[in-house]
Amino acid sequence: MKKVAISIGDLNGIGLELALKAHKDIKKYVKPIYCINKKMLFQGAKLLNIEIPKDFEIEEVEGEFEINPGTVSAKSGKYSFDSFKKAIELAKEKKVDAITTLPIHKEAWAKAGIKYKGHTEVLRDVFKKDAIMMLGCPKMYVALFTEHIPLKKVHKKIKKNNLIKFLIDFYNSTKFEKVGVLGLNPHAGDGGVLGDEEIKEIIPAIKNANKILNKEIFYGPLVPDTAFSKREGIFVAMYHDQGLAPLKALYFDESINVSLNLPILRTSVDHGTAFDIAYKNKANTKSYINAIKYILN
């Protein structure tokens, strides 16, 4: 059975509730090791009024603070970052086979003086690799060519050679056989009338990637407003909301986040800290359980 390091996320959010509530389910698939210390675990479990399972194995993460449900806090931000670092350490030392992350709060990381915007950026820096962010569920997966950048900067990032490398890395990480590549512009540029990135960058990238792989894996560019109409498939989106708005509208509760093209596998829930329901025993565990199940693929 594979061992998985669970980084506990922001303790002012729903992460600990997910870990405690889903433990009985996920231990059927993997052996979880939770990156949290006893004091924080007992404090959170008491607030939730949930009994800690006897086989709830932890890996000590230093630090202690008062949990304040639903609050953006530098202390909770730092602790969530330290929990993630501990999970990475376990993976690098081959003590676990994968990492699953519970939700962090980006503003809390910023308040704690952490320079990264999220998990994926940390993994890129640690492993010096171009990690690929993919989100979704078995019915639909979406990989993001650009991620957390302002919309006005996206078109400058759409360059043929970079996209070729991305497509090849994506295929090598997943072995998906049929992947639709979205256009950047409305109507996928409409033959250049509404923008020429498709003609100059995206189409040549698709053709070159398929030629290098010697397979017809990638197709497109697809018209973004109709690409998701069948509610299934595998796609490469040019920017964050282009791919995630339709995905989350269709499969919000069951989608996961996967970091590809790394020496380790990292999966995550595809939702935030849900401060509005923190410590109210209302959290949905479906995305977390799916994130664990992906590790078995």
N, C-alpha and C positions, 0 to 999 in steps of 0.2 A: 504494500500500500504506500502511495506517495506521501511524503511529508510536505506540508505547506506552512510557510510562515505567514501569519495574519497580522498586518499592521493595523492597529486598533482605530486609527482615524482620530478626529477631533472628539474628545471626551465630553464636550458640551453639546454634541449632536447625537445622532442615533446609532453610531458605530458599535458601542458596547452592547446596546440592546440587540442589534442584529447578531452579534457574536454569541451572546448567551442564548437567545431564542432559537437560533439555527444550529447550535452545536450538535444536538441529537441527530439532525438530518445530515450534516456535512461529514460527520465522522463515519458514516456509511461508505463514503467515497474516498476520503483522504484522512491522514493523521494531522490535525491542525495544531500548530504551536503559536500561541497568542503573545504578541510583543507588548506586554504591560506588566507592571509590578503589582504585588499583592495589595498594597495600600490603596492604589487607584482602582483596582478591580473590586475590592470589598466596598469602597465608597460608592462606586457606580451601581453595583448590584443592590446595595441597600436602598439607594434612591429609586431604583426600578422595582424594588421588592421582588427580585428574581433570585432564586437559589442558584449558587454557583455549582455547576456539575462537578462531581468528584474527580472526573478524568479530564478536567479543564487544564491542560498543560500550558504553563507560561514561561516566557523567556524575559527575565527582568530588564526593564527599561528604567533608568534612574529618573528621579523627579517626583514631586508631589505638589498638588495644588488643590484648591477647593473647586469641585465641579459646580458650574453655574449654568444650568440647562438653557440653551438657546442664546447664549451670549458669545460675542466675538471677543476672544481673549488671547493676548500674547502668550500666556503660559500654556493654554490648551493648544495653541498653534505650535509652539516649540515641542510640546510633548508628542504631538502627532507626527512631527518631523523626525524626532528621535526614535519613535516606534518604527517608522519606515526605514530609517538608517539601520536599525537593529535587524529588520527583516532582510535587507540587502546584505548585511554582514553574514547572516546565516546562509544565504544563498551562495555568496562568494566562497564561503568555507565548505560548501557542499553538504551542509547539515540539513538542508531542505531541498526539495526538487523544484519548488516554485514559490511565488509570492502572491498573496491576494490582499489587496488594500481596501480598507473601509474608508468612508469619505472624509476628506480634509476640508478645511475652509481657507480659501486663498487669501482672504483679508486677514485672517488670524496668522497665517504664515508671514504676511507682510508686516504685521504689527510686531512679530517676533524677530524681525530683521532678517528673515530668510530670503535669499535672493531669487529663489525659484518660484515659478507660478503654479507648479503642480508636479505630480509624480513623474510624468514622462520626461520633463526637463531635467530632473535629478538623475534619472537613469541614463540619459544621454551623456551627462557630464561624468558620471561615475565610470561608465563603460566605454566612453569615447566612441560611441556608435550612433548612427542615425536611426534612433528608435522611431517606429511607425505606430501612430495611434489608430486603432481600429475599434469601432463600437458596433454593438448589435446583438443579435440572437440568431439561432439556426435558420430562421426564416429570412433574415436580412442582416447583412454586415456592411458597414460603411467605413472605409479608410480615408483619413484626412490628409490631403497633400500639404495644405497649410493649416495651422491650428489656431493658437491664441495670438493672432496679430490683427491690427485694425483693418477693416474692410478696404480702406483706401490704399493699403499696401499690397493687397493680394495680387493684383495684375502684374506687379513688378516681379513677383516670385514665380510666375508661370513661365519657366524656361525649359526648352526641349531636353537638354542634357540632364538637368536635375530630375525631370519627370521620368525620363527613361530609367535612371538609377532607382527611383522610387518604385516604379512598376516592377522592375526585376527583383528588387529586395522584397517587395510585397508577395510576389509569386513564390519566391524561395522560402518565405516564412510560413506560407499557408498552403501552398500547392492547390489553391482554388483554380478550377479549370475554365471558368467563364466569368469575366469581370468587366462590368460596364464602367467606362470612364466618362464622367460628366463634363459638359462644356462649361466654360466660365460665364459666358454671356447669355442673355435671353435668346431663346431659339437656337442655342449653340452657335451664335454669331450670325445666323441667317446668311451664310455664304460670304461673310465679311461685312455685311451691311451694319450689323450691330456690334462689331468688334472683330479683330482679326487674330486673337490669341489661339483660336481653334485651328485656323489655317497655318499659322506660322509656328506654333509650338506644340499643341496637343495632338493633332493628327500625325505629324512626323514622329512624335514620341511613341504613340501607340504602334505605328508601323515598325519603328526601330526595335522596340521592346519585343514584339512578336518575332521579329527576324532573329534577334539574339537568342531568344528562347527556342526558336525553331518550332513554335506552336502558335496557334491563333487563340491566345488567352484573352487578350484585351480587345474590346470593341468600343466604338463611339467615334467622336464625342456625342453623348446623348443629350437631348434637350432636357435641361434640369427640371422643368415644371411637369413633365410627363414620365420621367424615368421611374418614379416610385409607384406608378398607378397600379401595378400588379401586386403590390404589397409584398414582394419577395425579390431576392437577388443579392448580388454582391457588387458593390460600387466603390469607385474612387471619386471623392468629392474634391473640388478645388479649394473650398474654404469651409470653415467650421459650421456655420448655420445652414449652408447649402445641403450638407449631409445630415446634420443632427436634428434640424427642425422636423423633416418628414419622419425620420427614424423614431424620434421620441413621441411624435404624435401617434404613431402606429403601435410602438412596442415599448413604451416608457417603463412599465413595471418589470419587464423581463430582460431588457438589454443589459449588456455588460461592456466593460472597457478592457481592451487587451493591448499590451505593449509588445510589438513584434520587432524582429531584426536585432535581437539582443542575445547575449550568452545565456541569459536566464529568461524564464517565462513569468510575466506579471499579468495577473488579471485583477479586475476591480469591479465594484458596483458602478453602474452608469447613472448615478444620482448624487445629490449633494448631502449635506449634513442634516437637512430637514429640521432646522432649529425650531420651527413652529410646532413640531410634535415630539421634540426631544424629551425623553423620560416620561412619556404618556402611554407607553406600551401600545403604540399604533403603527410601528414601523413594519413595512412589507419586506419579507426576507427573500422574495423570488429572485431578484437580481443577484443578490449575494450567493445564493445556492447555485444559480447558473454560472456565476464566475468560478466557483469551485469545480463544477462539472466540466467546464471547458478544459481544465488542466488534464483531464483524463483522455482527451482527444489524441 
